[in-house]
């Protein structure tokens, strides 16, 4: 599998899929990739219940702080 996908939203969707599977490490990995690719869906992080498993991680908190500016 490629490290990143070119289609908008795919990296975020992969994060959500891994979250549904309970894979915290892969969820965080794809979420960070989605943010790096400026994926619009990252804006939904605070209201996406599937991402609750990573929402308190320092990396995610940093991203959410950046988005709140």
N, C-alpha and C positions, 0 to 999 in steps of 0.2 A: 504494500500500500504506500502510496506517495505520502510525503510528510504534510503536504497541504493540498487543498483542492481549490480550483479556480472559480467554481460556481458560487455565487453569493449564498451564504447561509449554510453551506455544507459542513464547514468546520464546526459551527455551533450545533448543528443537528447531530453530528457525530458525538459531540460532548454529551448531548442529551441522551443519545442511544447508550453510550457507555454508562451514564448515570443510572439509566433504567436497568442495566445489567449489574449494577452495584460495584463497578470498577472505578474507584475513586481516582486512582493514578491516571488512567486513560482519560477520564472525564476532565480532570484538571489540565492534562496535556493538550487536549483538543480545544478546550475553552481558551487557553492562552494563545493557541494558534489562531482561533477565531478573532480574538482581540487584536492580535498582531496584523491580521488581514483586514482590519477595520470592518468586521462583519457587523452589519446593522443589528442583527438579532441579539448581540451582546447587551444591547440596551434593555432587553427583557429579563436580564439576569435576576433582578430583585423580585420579580413576580413569577418566575418559572420554578414551580415546586420540584421539578426533577433535579434542579441544581442545588437543592438544600444541602447535599452532602459536601459541597465544596465552598459554599458561600462564606464560611468563616475562615477559610484559608488565607494566610497573609497575602499571597499573590492576587487572589480574587478581591480582597479588600482594597488593595492598592489600585486595581483596575476600576473598581466601583467608585473609589475616591476621585480618580481621574475623570470618570464619566460625569461625576457630579459637578465638575467645575463649570 
